[in-house]
């Protein structure tokens, strides 16, 4: 099997079906399978819709185990040489993009992950890649020594495709990336400790640390609506995102620098609030 496509569904049955249909419509030059992981959905069961699809496997999780773990579950049930992680709120729009991504991976031994130029439904650009969250950016986000507009781009963690040729980047947005199966076996897929967000950033960081590059391919294009899988975030989910952020910082900063950042945070933010009250 050349390609395995993993799609995680969480309460987005119509979007998931749209994503699946786009694969059957536009991938016609290689054998592929689709693994749909229903991640503990509470609305819109999709079992019946997939009965007549060729080479489609539906895996149902009784609980919402998080985006990363759900993709890992899909990978465990896949067999393709290449693995496309496609968000339920993303879909293919042409026949060449997936082929371009696979061709690039097959010709570049040191590249383990490739990603496309993500577009919104109206054709404008959506976030495709970014820089790793750095200590400098983390301080700036708290209001400590804010980064100037002129320098912000080199620290930005969310960026639209702004290059014209294949470019190595820190990490790729995971809404439509393709990875080599051999590299996943060697380096792992998503760290299961991430529930939602930061798992793609950590993936790029870990692969690069192990000598495996992430490359943005502007000639490949996939639509990513963005945010449809998350919906209106509950306090529970917002808390899980904050947990993911803290875990990412600990893992990539190292504990000494992480604790320095938290000391600055605890000391600076209360002072900032007091200053605001005085100014008012």
VOFILUM-780026 format. One line per 10 residues: number of its first residue (from 0); their letters; for each residue x, y, z of N, C-alpha, C. Coordinates in pm, 1 decimal, padded with zeros to 6 digits. Example, Ala and Ser with C-alpha at 12.3 -4.5 7.8 and 13.67 -1.06 7.14 Angstrom:
BEGIN
0> AS> 01319.0,-00569.0,00780.0,01230.0,-00450.0,00780.0,01320.0,-00330.0,00780.0  01285.0,-00225.0,00708.0,01367.0,-00106.0,00714.0,01290.0,00003.0,00787.0;
***
This chain:
BEGIN
0> XXXXXXXXXX> 00084.2,-00119.7,00000.0,00000.0,00000.0,00000.0,00088.0,00125.1,00000.0  00064.5,00215.6,-00093.5,00149.0,00334.8,-00107.4,00115.3,00440.7,-00003.0  -00014.1,00465.3,00020.9,-00053.3,00578.9,00103.5,-00165.3,00542.8,00200.5  -00147.4,00582.4,00324.7,-00253.6,00572.0,00424.7,-00297.6,00713.1,00462.2  -00427.7,00736.6,00461.9,-00483.3,00868.2,00496.4,-00558.7,00853.9,00627.7  -00519.5,00932.6,00726.3,-00582.3,00925.4,00858.1,-00662.0,01052.8,00882.7  -00790.4,01036.6,00912.1,-00879.3,01149.0,00939.3,-00945.5,01126.3,01074.8  -00932.9,01223.7,01163.3,-00994.5,01213.9,01295.6,-01122.9,01294.4,01296.2  -01232.6,01228.4,01332.4,-01362.5,01295.2,01340.6,-01401.6,01317.5,01486.4  -01439.6,01440.3,01517.4,-01498.3,01468.9,01648.5,-01615.6,01564.1,01628.0;
10> XXXXXXXXXX> -01734.7,01506.4,01622.3,-01858.8,01583.0,01608.3,-01864.1,01666.3,01480.2  -01795.4,01623.4,01375.5,-01798.7,01695.7,01247.5,-01826.3,01598.4,01133.3  -01938.6,01527.4,01135.7,-01963.8,01423.4,01034.7,-01968.3,01476.4,00891.9  -02032.8,01591.8,00869.4,-02042.4,01644.3,00733.6,-01905.2,01681.3,00678.4  -01823.3,01743.9,00763.5,-01688.8,01781.9,00719.6,-01602.5,01659.3,00694.3  -01615.5,01559.2,00779.9,-01537.4,01436.7,00762.6,-01572.3,01368.5,00631.1  -01699.3,01362.5,00599.9,-01743.6,01302.2,00473.4,-01690.0,01383.1,00354.3  -01688.5,01515.8,00368.0,-01632.3,01601.3,00263.1,-01483.7,01572.2,00242.3  -01410.5,01555.8,00352.4,-01267.4,01524.7,00344.0,-01245.8,01390.2,00275.8  -01325.4,01289.9,00314.9,-01313.9,01156.2,00255.9,-01345.5,01160.9,00106.4;
20> XXXXXXXXXX> -01453.5,01226.2,00069.5,-01492.2,01234.8,-00071.4,-01383.7,01300.5,-00156.3  -01316.9,01402.5,-00099.4,-01212.4,01471.8,-00175.6,-01094.8,01378.1,-00205.7  -01068.1,01286.2,-00114.3,-00959.5,01190.1,-00136.7,-00992.3,01096.8,-00252.1  -01114.9,01044.7,-00254.0,-01154.9,00955.3,-00362.8,-01164.6,01028.4,-00496.8  -01194.8,01158.3,-00490.0,-01208.0,01236.2,-00613.2,-01072.4,01269.7,-00675.6  -00973.3,01303.0,-00591.6,-00850.2,01359.7,-00645.2,-00727.1,01268.2,-00637.6  -00733.3,01160.4,-00560.1,-00618.3,01068.9,-00557.1,-00649.5,00950.0,-00647.1  -00596.5,00952.9,-00766.9,-00627.8,00845.7,-00862.2,-00503.6,00788.5,-00928.7  -00385.3,00828.6,-00877.4,-00262.3,00779.7,-00940.6,-00184.1,00684.7,-00851.2  -00244.3,00640.1,-00740.2,-00177.5,00545.5,-00651.2,-00279.2,00478.4,-00559.0;
30> XXXXXXXXXX> -00241.2,00361.3,-00511.2,-00328.7,00287.3,-00421.9,-00325.8,00352.2,-00283.9  -00441.9,00363.7,-00221.7,-00447.5,00424.6,-00089.4,-00557.5,00361.6,-00004.9  -00545.3,00382.4,00124.8,-00647.7,00342.8,00220.5,-00680.8,00464.4,00306.6  -00801.8,00465.2,00362.5,-00841.6,00572.4,00453.3,-00879.9,00511.3,00587.5  -00824.3,00566.5,00692.7,-00861.6,00525.5,00828.5,-00927.3,00644.7,00894.3  -01056.0,00634.1,00923.0,-01128.3,00738.5,00994.8,-01138.1,00697.2,01140.8  -01090.1,00783.6,01228.7,-01099.0,00758.3,01372.5,-01206.6,00847.9,01430.1  -01314.6,00788.0,01479.0,-01416.4,00867.3,01546.8,-01372.8,00883.5,01692.1  -01344.7,01007.0,01729.7,-01278.9,01035.6,01857.2,-01381.3,01065.5,01967.9  -01466.3,00965.6,01995.2,-01564.6,00981.5,02102.5,-01671.1,01084.4,02071.8;
40> XXXXXXXXXX> -01711.4,01094.1,01944.6,-01813.9,01192.0,01906.9,-01943.3,01168.6,01983.3  -02009.8,01277.1,02016.4,-02137.9,01268.6,02087.4,-02255.1,01305.6,01997.4  -02224.9,01359.8,01879.0,-02329.4,01392.7,01782.2,-02286.2,01347.3,01643.8  -02380.7,01307.5,01563.0,-02353.2,01276.0,01423.5,-02268.6,01152.8,01400.6  -02321.5,01035.6,01431.1,-02249.3,00911.1,01402.9,-02232.0,00894.3,01252.0  -02117.9,00840.7,01209.5,-02087.3,00834.2,01066.8,-02068.7,00691.3,01016.4  -02110.7,00594.4,01094.1,-02089.5,00454.0,01057.7,-02153.5,00418.4,00923.9  -02280.0,00452.9,00905.4,-02354.1,00412.2,00785.9,-02295.9,00471.5,00658.3  -02251.4,00596.9,00664.7,-02204.0,00665.7,00545.6,-02081.5,00599.7,00483.1  -02004.6,00525.7,00561.6,-01879.5,00472.1,00512.1,-01885.8,00324.8,00471.8;
50> XXXXXXXXXX> -02002.6,00265.6,00476.3,-02014.3,00122.8,00447.8,-01974.7,00086.9,00306.0  -01999.5,00175.5,00211.0,-01977.4,00141.9,00070.6,-01845.8,00195.5,00013.2  -01763.6,00256.7,00097.2,-01635.6,00308.3,00050.0,-01532.6,00196.7,00042.4  -01454.7,00196.2,-00065.3,-01349.8,00096.8,-00084.7,-01226.7,00134.0,-00002.5  -01167.4,00035.5,00064.3,-01044.3,00055.0,00142.1,-01058.3,00163.2,00249.8  -01173.4,00167.6,00314.6,-01193.0,00261.0,00425.5,-01222.1,00182.8,00552.9  -01149.3,00217.4,00656.0,-01164.8,00151.7,00785.6,-01209.9,00255.8,00888.1  -01314.6,00225.3,00961.9,-01363.5,00314.6,01066.9,-01326.8,00257.4,01203.1  -01256.8,00337.5,01281.8,-01219.1,00298.4,01417.5,-01291.5,00390.8,01514.0  -01361.3,00334.3,01610.0,-01438.7,00415.4,01703.6,-01378.7,00410.6,01843.6;
60> XXXXXXXXXX> -01346.0,00527.9,01894.3,-01298.8,00540.7,02031.6,-01417.6,00579.5,02118.8  -01430.4,00515.2,02231.5,-01544.9,00545.7,02319.1,-01529.9,00681.5,02386.7  -01405.6,00729.2,02397.5,-01380.0,00858.6,02461.8,-01302.7,00949.5,02367.1  -01309.6,01079.5,02394.2,-01226.5,01175.1,02323.1,-01086.4,01167.6,02383.4  -00995.3,01103.4,02311.5,-00861.5,01078.9,02365.5,-00761.1,01185.5,02321.5  -00810.2,01289.5,02254.8,-00722.2,01395.8,02208.4,-00681.4,01375.2,02063.9  -00645.3,01484.9,01998.5,-00611.5,01482.1,01856.0,-00490.7,01393.8,01827.1  -00385.1,01409.7,01905.1,-00263.0,01334.8,01880.7,-00280.0,01185.4,01898.0  -00339.2,01145.3,02009.1,-00358.6,01002.8,02036.4,-00451.9,00939.0,01934.4  -00552.1,01014.3,01889.1,-00644.6,00960.8,01788.7,-00571.2,00935.2,01656.7;
70> XXXXXXXXXX> -00482.7,01026.2,01618.0,-00401.3,01003.8,01498.2,-00306.8,00886.1,01517.0  -00250.4,00873.8,01636.3,-00163.1,00759.7,01665.5,-00239.3,00628.7,01651.4  -00364.4,00628.7,01698.5,-00448.9,00510.0,01687.7,-00473.3,00475.8,01540.8  -00496.8,00578.1,01460.6,-00514.8,00554.8,01317.1,-00389.3,00497.8,01253.7  -00274.2,00551.4,01292.3,-00148.6,00501.7,01236.4,-00125.0,00355.6,01271.9  -00157.6,00318.1,01394.1,-00139.7,00178.9,01437.8,-00221.1,00081.5,01352.8  -00325.2,00132.2,01289.4,-00410.4,00047.2,01205.9,-00388.9,00070.8,01056.5  -00277.1,00134.8,01021.8,-00248.8,00165.1,00881.7,-00132.1,00081.0,00830.8  -00115.7,00077.4,00698.9,-00006.6,-00002.6,00640.3,00070.3,00071.8,00531.3  00032.1,00195.0,00499.5,00093.1,00265.9,00387.5,00237.7,00306.5,00409.9;
80> XXXXXXXXXX> 00312.2,00313.5,00300.5,00452.0,00357.9,00305.0,00459.6,00505.0,00342.6  00359.3,00581.0,00299.4,00347.8,00722.6,00335.0,00215.1,00743.4,00407.9  00214.7,00841.1,00499.4,00096.9,00863.3,00583.4,00053.3,01008.7,00572.5  -00067.0,01030.9,00523.6,-00125.8,01164.2,00515.6,-00218.3,01184.2,00635.4  -00186.4,01284.0,00717.0,-00274.6,01322.9,00827.5,-00360.5,01437.5,00777.6  -00488.0,01411.2,00758.9,-00579.7,01510.2,00702.0,-00685.8,01545.9,00805.3  -00692.5,01673.1,00843.3,-00796.0,01716.8,00937.7,-00934.9,01691.5,00879.7  -01030.9,01673.8,00968.1,-01168.0,01657.3,00920.4,-01219.4,01785.8,00856.0  -01164.0,01900.8,00894.3,-01205.8,02028.3,00836.0,-01110.2,02073.7,00725.0  -01048.1,01975.7,00659.4,-00961.1,02003.3,00545.1,-01003.5,01913.8,00429.3;
90> XXXXXXXXXX> -00968.4,01954.3,00307.1,-01001.6,01868.8,00193.4,-00911.1,01900.6,00074.1  -00894.0,01799.2,-00011.2,-00810.2,01813.2,-00130.0,-00886.2,01889.0,-00238.3  -00809.5,01960.1,-00322.9,-00873.5,02039.5,-00428.6,-00813.5,02014.4,-00566.5  -00711.7,01927.0,-00574.0,-00652.7,01897.2,-00704.5,-00586.3,01759.7,-00700.9  -00545.2,01713.4,-00818.0,-00485.9,01580.4,-00829.9,-00335.4,01579.0,-00804.8  -00269.6,01694.0,-00814.6,-00123.6,01692.5,-00809.2,-00062.3,01714.2,-00671.4  -00134.3,01775.2,-00578.5,-00071.9,01814.7,-00451.9,-00019.8,01696.4,-00371.0  -00100.5,01593.8,-00352.5,-00055.4,01476.2,-00277.3,00059.8,01408.2,-00350.3  00050.4,01401.8,-00482.6,00158.0,01341.1,-00561.9,00288.5,01418.5,-00546.4  00280.4,01551.5,-00549.7,00399.6,01635.1,-00532.0,00464.9,01612.0,-00396.4;
100> XXXXXXXXXX> 00382.5,01599.5,-00294.3,00433.9,01580.9,-00158.9,00503.8,01445.5,-00144.2  00442.2,01341.7,-00199.6,00502.4,01208.1,-00192.4,00630.0,01202.0,-00275.5  00627.4,01262.3,-00394.2,00747.0,01262.9,-00480.5,00863.5,01331.0,-00409.6  00835.4,01441.8,-00341.1,00942.1,01514.3,-00271.6,01000.4,01428.5,-00158.7  00914.5,01364.0,-00083.3,00962.6,01276.7,00024.1,01047.4,01163.0,-00030.8  01004.5,01105.1,-00140.8,01075.4,00989.5,-00196.7,01214.0,01025.4,-00249.2  01234.7,01153.0,-00284.3,01362.0,01196.0,-00342.5,01455.1,01262.8,-00241.7  01410.1,01280.7,-00117.2,01490.9,01350.9,-00017.7,01498.3,01268.8,00111.0  01609.2,01200.4,00127.3,01626.2,01107.2,00238.2,01618.8,01173.1,00375.7  01665.1,01298.2,00384.8,01672.6,01363.0,00515.8,01544.5,01438.0,00553.5;
110> XXXXXXXXXX> 01445.1,01430.9,00465.4,01316.5,01495.9,00492.9,01216.1,01390.6,00537.5  01152.4,01414.4,00651.6,01056.8,01317.1,00704.0,00913.4,01362.4,00699.4  00893.1,01495.1,00687.3,00758.7,01552.1,00687.8,00750.3,01661.3,00582.7  00643.8,01661.2,00504.7,00617.9,01772.0,00412.1,00476.6,01822.6,00434.3  00459.1,01951.7,00410.6,00327.7,02013.2,00426.5,00298.6,02107.1,00311.8  00169.9,02135.4,00286.1,00129.8,02218.9,00173.6,00107.1,02365.0,00212.9  00076.2,02441.3,00111.7,00026.0,02577.1,00130.7,-00123.3,02563.8,00163.0  -00161.7,02588.4,00287.0,-00302.5,02576.4,00325.9,-00379.9,02700.2,00282.7  -00497.5,02675.7,00226.4,-00586.3,02782.1,00183.8,-00716.8,02775.3,00261.7  -00782.7,02887.8,00275.2,-00919.0,02890.7,00328.7,-01016.0,02862.3,00213.6;
120> XXXXXXXXXX> -01141.7,02845.9,00245.0,-01240.4,02812.3,00142.0,-01250.9,02920.2,00034.9  -01222.0,03046.2,00071.3,-01232.2,03155.8,-00025.1,-01104.8,03175.0,-00106.9  -01005.9,03087.4,-00084.9,-00882.8,03094.4,-00162.4,-00771.1,03174.9,-00098.2  -00801.7,03246.5,00008.5,-00695.3,03319.0,00079.6,-00613.8,03219.8,00162.1  -00495.5,03262.4,00202.5,-00405.0,03171.8,00271.7,-00442.7,03150.1,00417.4  -00421.0,03027.4,00463.0,-00441.0,02992.2,00602.8,-00303.9,02955.2,00661.5  -00296.2,02946.7,00792.4,-00168.6,02914.9,00856.6,-00116.4,02779.4,00809.9  00012.4,02774.7,00774.3,00071.7,02652.8,00720.3,00190.3,02602.3,00801.1  00259.0,02693.1,00870.3,00380.9,02653.0,00941.8,00412.9,02758.8,01046.5  00524.7,02741.7,01114.1,00563.1,02842.1,01211.3,00699.2,02814.6,01272.2;
130> XXXXXXXXXX> 00744.1,02913.0,01350.5,00863.7,02895.8,01431.5,00824.2,02827.4,01561.9  00917.6,02758.1,01623.2,00891.4,02700.6,01754.6,00869.4,02812.8,01854.9  00784.3,02788.7,01952.7,00763.5,02886.0,02059.1,00894.0,02899.8,02137.0  00953.9,03017.6,02130.4,01082.6,03041.7,02194.5,01063.9,03111.9,02328.2  01169.7,03115.1,02406.6,01168.8,03186.9,02534.2,01139.7,03335.1,02511.3  01199.5,03390.4,02406.4,01178.1,03531.9,02373.9,01033.0,03559.5,02339.0  00972.4,03473.0,02258.6,00832.2,03489.4,02218.5,00740.3,03471.1,02338.8  00771.9,03377.0,02424.5,00689.3,03351.5,02542.3,00687.0,03473.3,02633.1  00802.3,03537.0,02652.4,00808.0,03658.7,02733.4,00727.8,03770.7,02667.5  00743.3,03783.1,02535.8,00671.2,03888.0,02463.2,00520.3,03869.8,02473.4;
140> XXXXXXXXXX> 00474.9,03745.5,02466.7,00331.5,03718.0,02477.6,00275.8,03761.8,02612.1  00360.8,03763.0,02716.0,00319.0,03807.9,02849.0,00328.5,03959.3,02863.1  00387.6,04023.7,02761.9,00404.1,04167.5,02768.7,00540.3,04210.8,02819.1  00630.3,04114.1,02839.0,00765.1,04143.9,02885.5,00855.5,04163.5,02764.5  00910.6,04283.9,02748.1,00996.4,04314.9,02633.7,00930.0,04272.6,02502.0  00816.2,04334.1,02468.1,00743.7,04296.0,02345.8,00831.4,04301.0,02221.5  00811.2,04204.4,02133.7,00884.5,04199.6,02007.3,00828.1,04304.9,01912.8  00914.7,04378.2,01847.4,00869.5,04482.1,01755.2,00805.6,04420.5,01631.6  00722.3,04497.6,01564.6,00656.0,04449.3,01443.3,00757.5,04410.7,01335.7  00866.3,04482.8,01328.3,00968.2,04455.0,01225.9,01036.1,04319.4,01246.6;
150> XXXXXXXXXX> 01042.7,04274.4,01373.0,01111.5,04148.5,01403.4,01016.2,04032.4,01432.8  00885.2,04061.6,01431.5,00789.5,03961.6,01478.6,00788.3,03834.5,01394.1  00808.4,03849.7,01264.1,00797.2,03735.0,01173.6,00894.4,03622.6,01209.3  01014.1,03656.3,01251.8,01112.0,03551.4,01280.1,01085.1,03478.9,01411.4  00986.4,03527.7,01489.1,00946.7,03460.6,01612.8,00806.1,03401.1,01604.3  00730.6,03439.9,01501.3,00589.4,03401.5,01492.5,00571.0,03249.5,01487.0  00477.9,03199.5,01566.1,00453.0,03055.6,01570.7,00344.9,03011.1,01472.0  00273.8,03107.4,01410.2,00171.6,03075.4,01310.9,00193.4,03164.8,01189.6  00226.1,03102.4,01074.0,00255.8,03179.9,00954.4,00187.5,03118.1,00832.3  00142.5,03203.0,00742.1,00090.7,03153.6,00614.1,00209.6,03125.9,00523.9;
160> XXXXXXXXXX> 00186.4,03050.5,00418.9,00293.9,03018.8,00323.8,00340.4,03148.0,00256.1  00466.3,03182.6,00277.2,00521.5,03307.0,00222.3,00651.0,03280.8,00146.0  00664.5,03158.6,00092.5,00783.0,03121.0,00015.7,00739.5,03069.6,-00121.4  00834.0,03068.1,-00214.8,00803.4,03027.5,-00352.0,00863.1,02892.1,-00390.1  00944.2,02836.1,-00303.2,01009.0,02708.3,-00332.5,01014.4,02624.1,-00205.5  01041.6,02493.1,-00216.0,01048.4,02408.5,-00096.3,01142.1,02468.0,00008.6  01091.3,02479.7,00132.0,01165.9,02549.0,00237.0,01161.9,02470.3,00366.9  01278.7,02449.2,00427.3,01284.0,02382.6,00557.2,01230.3,02476.8,00663.9  01144.4,02426.3,00750.8,01082.1,02508.0,00854.9,01091.9,02436.6,00989.7  01060.7,02510.5,01096.6,01064.7,02452.1,01231.0,00958.5,02343.8,01247.7;
170> XXXXXXXXXX> 00835.5,02377.5,01203.7,00728.1,02278.7,01212.3,00619.6,02313.4,01112.0  00537.6,02213.9,01080.8,00428.3,02228.7,00985.0,00294.1,02208.2,01054.6  00195.5,02289.4,01019.4,00061.6,02267.2,01069.9,00011.4,02131.4,01024.4  -00041.8,02053.3,01117.8,-00068.8,01911.2,01090.5,-00203.9,01883.9,01025.4  -00264.0,01983.8,00963.3,-00396.9,01963.8,00903.9,-00393.8,01888.3,00772.0  -00272.2,01869.0,00715.5,-00262.7,01797.8,00588.3,-00119.5,01764.6,00552.7  -00046.3,01709.8,00647.2,00094.8,01677.5,00625.1,00111.2,01530.9,00585.3  00221.2,01501.7,00516.0,00253.9,01363.6,00480.8,00388.9,01327.9,00542.4  00395.6,01211.3,00603.4,00517.4,01162.5,00667.7,00556.7,01027.9,00609.0  00686.5,00996.7,00620.6,00734.4,00864.6,00582.6,00705.6,00766.4,00696.1;
180> XXXXXXXXXX> 00651.6,00652.1,00661.3,00622.4,00551.6,00762.5,00748.9,00509.9,00839.5  00859.6,00492.8,00768.0,00984.9,00451.7,00832.4,01027.8,00551.4,00939.0  01006.2,00680.6,00912.1,01044.8,00783.1,01009.4,00951.1,00783.3,01129.6  00824.0,00753.6,01107.4,00730.7,00745.2,01220.0,00769.6,00629.2,01310.8  00804.3,00516.4,01249.9,00846.3,00399.9,01328.0,00972.0,00432.8,01409.0  01061.0,00510.4,01348.1,01187.5,00544.2,01412.6,01171.0,00652.6,01520.3  01092.0,00756.0,01489.7,01083.9,00873.5,01576.6,00950.6,00890.1,01649.7  00853.4,00803.8,01616.3,00721.6,00817.0,01676.9,00634.9,00916.1,01601.1  00505.2,00914.2,01629.8,00414.7,01013.2,01570.9,00392.3,01120.2,01677.6  00270.2,01143.5,01720.3,00245.9,01249.5,01818.2,00272.3,01201.0,01961.1;
190> XXXXXXXXXX> 00328.0,01289.8,02041.3,00345.1,01262.4,02183.5,00205.8,01254.6,02245.8  00169.2,01140.7,02303.8,00032.7,01122.8,02355.0,-00003.1,01211.8,02473.2  00095.4,01281.1,02531.2,00066.1,01368.6,02644.7,-00000.6,01499.0,02602.3  00003.9,01529.3,02471.3,-00065.7,01647.3,02420.9,-00210.5,01609.6,02390.3  -00304.8,01681.8,02445.7,-00446.1,01655.8,02417.1,-00490.2,01731.5,02292.0  -00453.1,01859.0,02284.8,-00495.2,01943.0,02173.0,-00401.0,02062.1,02162.8  -00351.7,02087.0,02042.3,-00256.4,02194.2,02012.1,-00116.7,02163.0,02065.7  -00017.7,02220.4,01997.3,00124.9,02206.3,02026.8,00181.4,02068.3,01991.5  00096.0,01970.6,01956.5,00149.5,01840.5,01920.5,00224.6,01845.2,01787.9  00179.7,01930.3,01694.5,00250.2,01941.6,01566.9,00381.6,02017.5,01582.7;
200> XXXXXXXXXX> 00381.9,02117.6,01669.9,00504.6,02192.6,01696.9,00610.0,02102.4,01761.2  00566.6,02021.0,01856.7,00658.9,01928.7,01922.4,00708.4,01822.9,01824.8  00622.8,01780.6,01732.8,00661.1,01682.0,01632.1,00776.1,01735.0,01546.4  00763.2,01859.5,01498.6,00869.0,01920.2,01418.7,00997.9,01935.4,01497.0  00984.6,01976.9,01622.5,01101.6,01992.8,01710.3,01173.0,01859.0,01730.1  01097.2,01752.9,01757.6,01155.8,01621.5,01786.1,01220.0,01561.0,01661.4  01152.2,01572.3,01547.4,01207.9,01516.4,01424.1,01337.1,01587.7,01386.1  01336.7,01720.7,01396.7,01457.2,01796.4,01363.6,01572.1,01761.1,01457.6  01538.8,01741.0,01584.0,01639.6,01701.6,01683.3,01703.7,01568.2,01645.2  01626.4,01482.7,01578.3,01676.2,01351.9,01536.4,01726.3,01350.9,01391.6;
210> XXXXXXXXXX> 01749.4,01470.8,01336.7,01807.1,01481.3,01202.3,01709.0,01462.7,01088.8  01580.9,01483.7,01117.2,01475.4,01462.3,01017.3,01404.4,01595.4,00990.3  01411.2,01643.7,00867.9,01364.0,01778.2,00836.0,01213.6,01784.9,00805.5  01157.9,01903.7,00828.8,01021.3,01936.7,00788.8,01029.6,02040.3,00677.7  00960.4,02014.8,00566.4,00971.0,02103.7,00450.5,00832.3,02148.0,00403.3  00819.4,02277.8,00382.4,00697.3,02336.8,00329.2,00704.9,02339.5,00177.3  00601.1,02285.7,00111.3,00596.9,02280.4,-00035.3,00486.9,02374.1,-00086.1  00521.6,02493.8,-00129.4,00420.2,02592.1,-00170.7,00339.2,02550.9,-00293.4  00394.2,02462.4,-00376.4,00322.5,02420.0,-00497.5,00206.8,02326.1,-00465.7  00210.5,02264.1,-00348.2,00100.8,02177.3,-00304.8,-00000.7,02261.7,-00228.4;
220> XXXXXXXXXX> -00128.4,02239.3,-00255.6,-00232.6,02320.0,-00191.5,-00345.2,02231.6,-00138.3  -00385.1,02258.5,-00015.8,-00498.1,02189.2,00047.6,-00581.6,02293.7,00120.2  -00711.7,02280.1,00113.2,-00798.5,02371.8,00187.5,-00808.6,02325.9,00332.4  -00787.3,02419.1,00423.7,-00808.3,02393.8,00566.3,-00898.6,02504.3,00618.8  -01020.6,02466.4,00654.8,-01116.5,02565.7,00701.8,-01070.2,02628.1,00832.3  -01011.7,02545.7,00919.8,-00952.5,02598.2,01042.6,-01051.9,02619.9,01153.4  -01032.1,02546.6,01264.5,-01114.7,02568.3,01382.1,-01245.2,02492.4,01385.1  -01284.9,02431.4,01272.9,-01413.6,02362.6,01269.5,-01415.2,02238.7,01358.4  -01299.1,02174.8,01374.0,-01293.3,02054.9,01457.2,-01295.9,02088.7,01605.3  -01256.4,02212.1,01637.6,-01251.0,02252.4,01777.8,-01384.1,02309.1,01824.8;
230> XXXXXXXXXX> -01453.6,02377.1,01733.3,-01581.6,02434.4,01769.0,-01563.9,02544.7,01871.8  -01671.2,02574.0,01944.8,-01662.9,02670.5,02053.5,-01594.0,02602.7,02170.3  -01476.2,02650.2,02203.0,-01394.7,02582.3,02302.2,-01454.5,02595.8,02442.2  -01472.2,02482.4,02507.1,-01519.8,02481.3,02644.1,-01405.0,02514.2,02737.7  -01438.4,02542.5,02862.2,-01334.8,02569.5,02961.1,-01245.2,02447.3,02978.1  -01303.9,02327.7,02965.4,-01227.2,02204.0,02976.0,-01120.2,02197.7,02867.2  -01162.6,02225.8,02743.2,-01069.0,02218.6,02631.1,-00964.1,02328.2,02642.0  -01005.4,02448.8,02681.8,-00909.1,02557.8,02699.6,-00804.1,02519.5,02803.7  -00848.9,02451.4,02908.0,-00756.0,02405.0,03010.3,-00658.9,02302.6,02954.4  -00709.7,02213.0,02868.8,-00624.4,02111.9,02807.3,-00519.9,02176.5,02714.6;
240> XXXXXXXXXX> -00559.9,02281.9,02644.5,-00465.8,02352.4,02557.0,-00354.8,02416.1,02639.5  -00391.2,02475.6,02753.1,-00290.7,02535.5,02840.3,-00196.7,02428.5,02896.2  -00251.9,02312.3,02929.9,-00168.1,02201.2,02975.6,-00067.9,02160.6,02866.3  -00114.4,02156.7,02741.3,-00026.7,02121.1,02629.1,00085.0,02223.1,02614.7  00050.7,02349.9,02630.2,00150.5,02456.2,02618.0,00257.2,02443.0,02726.0  00214.8,02420.9,02848.9,00309.1,02406.8,02960.1,00399.1,02284.4,02938.2  00339.0,02175.4,02891.8,00417.5,02053.5,02867.2,00519.7,02077.3,02756.1  00478.4,02148.7,02650.5,00570.6,02180.0,02541.8,00687.8,02262.6,02591.9  00658.7,02362.7,02673.2,00764.3,02449.0,02726.2,00862.9,02369.5,02811.5  00811.6,02283.9,02896.9,00899.5,02201.3,02980.6,00988.5,02112.5,02895.1;
250> XXXXXXXXXX> 00929.1,02053.9,02792.1,01000.9,01956.7,02710.3,01107.4,02023.0,02623.6  01079.1,02141.1,02570.8,01171.1,02204.2,02476.2,01264.8,02305.7,02542.4  01218.0,02374.7,02645.7,01303.7,02470.2,02715.4,01403.4,02398.9,02806.4  01358.2,02286.3,02864.1,01433.6,02225.7,02972.4,01381.4,02284.8,03103.6  01387.3,02209.2,03210.9,01326.7,02253.6,03336.9,01385.8,02383.9,03392.0  01519.6,02404.1,03390.3,01572.1,02529.3,03445.5,01514.0,02653.9,03379.0  01516.7,02657.9,03243.3,01464.6,02773.7,03172.3,01313.7,02784.7,03186.3  01246.1,02669.9,03191.2,01101.4,02672.9,03210.7,01066.3,02738.4,03343.7  01134.4,02699.7,03450.4,01103.8,02756.9,03581.7,01140.5,02904.6,03588.1  01244.7,02944.6,03517.4,01276.9,03087.2,03509.3,01160.5,03162.5,03444.3;
260> XXXXXXXXXX> 01106.0,03105.7,03336.6,00994.5,03170.6,03267.1,00871.4,03181.5,03356.4  00847.9,03080.2,03438.6,00731.1,03082.8,03527.0,00749.7,03181.2,03641.8  00871.7,03194.7,03689.6,00900.1,03293.5,03794.0,00877.2,03434.9,03740.7  00924.0,03458.0,03616.4,00901.4,03588.0,03553.2,00752.0,03612.9,03535.8  00681.7,03508.5,03493.2,00536.9,03521.0,03472.2,00464.7,03555.0,03601.6  00497.6,03482.7,03707.8,00430.0,03504.6,03836.7,00463.1,03640.9,03894.8  00585.0,03689.0,03865.8,00623.9,03818.1,03919.7,00576.8,03935.0,03837.6  00577.2,03918.1,03705.2,00548.0,04030.8,03617.2,00398.7,04058.7,03602.0  00318.9,03954.7,03582.6,00177.1,03976.4,03553.2,00102.5,04049.2,03664.4  00123.2,04014.1,03793.1,00056.5,04090.4,03899.7,00098.0,04237.2,03900.0;
270> XXXXXXXXXX> 00227.6,04264.4,03875.1,00276.5,04402.1,03871.9,00211.6,04477.6,03755.7  00197.5,04408.4,03641.9,00135.6,04468.5,03524.4,-00008.6,04509.7,03553.0  -00082.0,04424.4,03626.4,-00221.3,04455.5,03661.0,-00228.6,04576.5,03753.4  -00134.8,04584.1,03847.5,-00132.8,04697.4,03941.0,-00105.4,04827.1,03866.6  -00008.8,04822.0,03773.0,00024.6,04941.1,03693.9,-00096.0,04987.4,03613.7  -00169.3,04892.4,03555.1,-00288.6,04927.5,03475.6,-00393.0,04996.8,03561.1  -00410.7,04947.0,03685.1,-00507.7,05008.1,03774.3,-00467.5,05150.8,03811.2  -00334.9,05169.6,03833.6,-00285.1,05301.9,03869.7,-00303.3,05399.3,03755.1  -00273.0,05352.0,03631.8,-00286.1,05436.4,03513.0,-00430.4,05478.4,03491.8  -00522.7,05385.1,03517.7,-00665.7,05417.1,03501.1,-00708.3,05524.2,03600.2;
***
